[in-house]
Amino acid sequence: MGSSIGSDRVYDSLRSDILRLELAPGAALDEGVLSARYAVSRTPVREALIRLGADGLVRNARGRGARVAPLDLQNLRAFFEGLDVLQRAVTRLAALRRTPDALAEIEARCAAFEAGAARHDSETVNEANFHFHSAIGRAAASEYLSSAYDRCLMEGLRIGYVCFSDHTGVDERLETHLGVTMQDHRAILEAITDQKADAAEAIAGRHVKLFRNRVVTALLSIDSVQRVSVSGVEGRAGG
């Protein structure tokens, strides 16, 4: 029990630091340094790093140990190709297979997103968006698809933090973007509720284009490009 609690705490903290770029892409994650930082043994740290590896946020390189996964903004085309295929597929299956419990979770996640949007809370919005789509992935009842989709969503979550937070020159467009996003979410929820698979898939595809266009707009800001190193940054956690 104690190890699990310690592992959860380390996982949550490291996940937040990686998503916020407080731990830069490519940064080393030394187990000893992290054990000292969190006042735990190496076992909870190792467990947390394994979970983060499954999320796609940490990579292990032979002879170099664990590092924050690179975030290659030059590879966005491949990312959006994968997201488009996966999002349309799982949303279509969710419309066909959703259970009452799955539907209730999707609806709750939709409401959480809207609550964050009303406060213009970018952190809550990003997390709620992730959980909304992840709930749809689970409703699809396809283990392999939902697992791949979650990995893609996690990368999208990291890109979202890079592109949607603290950028002058694009903030005035955020409210419009959030409004369209909420409309899409409601339309997806309605299509899944009514088990209209074709409509659900079409809206899911349109929703990917909305995200892609927002990312492209944000990346036109010089600040956006400067905040992330596409080649990775050498360094030690906590250093």
Residue pairs with C-beta under 8 A, 6 or more apart in sequence:
3 43
3 44
3 47
6 38
6 40
6 41
6 44
7 43
7 44
7 45
7 47
7 48
7 51
8 48
9 38
9 40
9 44
10 34
10 38
10 40
10 44
10 45
10 47
10 48
11 47
11 48
11 51
11 52
13 38
14 23
14 29
14 34
14 48
14 49
14 52
14 58
15 52
15 55
15 57
16 22
17 23
18 52
18 57
18 58
18 68
18 158
19 57
19 126
19 157
19 158
19 161
20 161
21 161
21 162
21 227
21 228
23 29
23 68
23 237
24 68
24 228
24 229
24 232
24 233
24 235
25 68
25 69
25 70
25 71
25 228
25 229
25 230
25 232
25 233
26 67
26 68
26 70
26 229
26 231
26 232
26 233
26 234
26 235
27 67
27 68
27 232
27 233
27 234
27 235
27 236
27 237
28 64
28 65
28 66
28 67
28 234
28 235
28 236
28 237
29 49
29 58
29 65
29 66
29 67
29 68
29 237
30 65
30 236
30 237
30 238
31 42
31 45
31 46
31 49
31 65
31 66
32 42
33 236
33 237
33 238
33 239
34 45
34 237
34 238
35 41
35 42
35 45
36 238
37 237
37 238
38 44
38 45
49 58
49 60
49 66
52 58
53 59
53 60
53 66
55 150
55 151
55 154
56 69
56 151
56 154
56 155
57 68
57 69
57 154
57 158
58 66
58 67
58 68
58 69
59 66
59 67
59 68
59 69
59 70
60 66
60 67
61 67
67 232
68 232
70 230
70 231
70 232
71 155
71 158
71 159
71 162
71 228
71 230
72 230
73 159
73 162
73 219
73 225
73 228
73 230
74 230
76 159
76 212
76 215
79 152
79 155
79 156
79 159
80 208
80 212
82 152
83 152
83 153
83 156
83 208
83 211
84 205
84 208
86 145
86 148
86 149
86 152
87 133
87 149
87 152
87 204
87 205
87 207
87 208
88 201
88 204
88 205
88 208
89 140
89 145
89 201
90 136
90 137
90 140
90 142
90 145
90 146
90 149
90 204
91 136
91 140
91 188
91 191
91 192
91 200
91 201
91 203
91 204
92 140
92 197
92 198
92 200
92 201
92 204
93 139
93 140
93 141
93 142
93 145
93 197
94 102
94 106
94 136
94 137
94 139
94 140
94 192
94 200
95 191
95 192
95 194
95 195
95 196
95 197
95 199
95 200
95 201
96 195
96 197
97 139
97 140
97 141
98 106
98 139
98 192
98 193
98 195
99 139
102 135
102 138
102 139
103 139
103 192
103 193
105 135
105 138
105 139
106 132
106 135
106 136
106 139
106 189
106 192
107 189
109 128
109 131
109 132
109 135
110 132
110 185
110 186
110 189
112 124
112 128
112 131
112 132
113 125
113 128
113 129
113 132
113 181
113 182
113 185
114 182
114 185
115 124
115 128
116 123
116 124
116 125
116 127
116 128
117 125
117 178
117 181
117 182
120 174
120 175
120 178
122 161
122 164
122 165
123 165
125 164
125 178
126 157
126 160
126 161
126 164
127 157
129 157
129 160
129 181
130 153
130 154
130 156
130 157
132 185
133 149
133 153
134 149
134 150
134 153
136 188
136 192
137 145
137 146
137 149
137 150
137 153
138 146
139 192
140 146
156 211
159 215
162 218
162 224
162 227
162 228
163 214
163 215
163 218
163 219
163 224
164 174
164 214
164 218
166 223
167 218
167 221
167 223
167 224
168 221
168 223
169 221
169 223
170 217
170 218
170 220
170 221
173 217
177 210
177 214
180 210
181 207
181 210
184 203
184 206
184 207
184 210
187 199
187 203
188 200
188 203
188 204
188 207
191 197
191 199
191 200
191 203
192 200
218 224
219 225
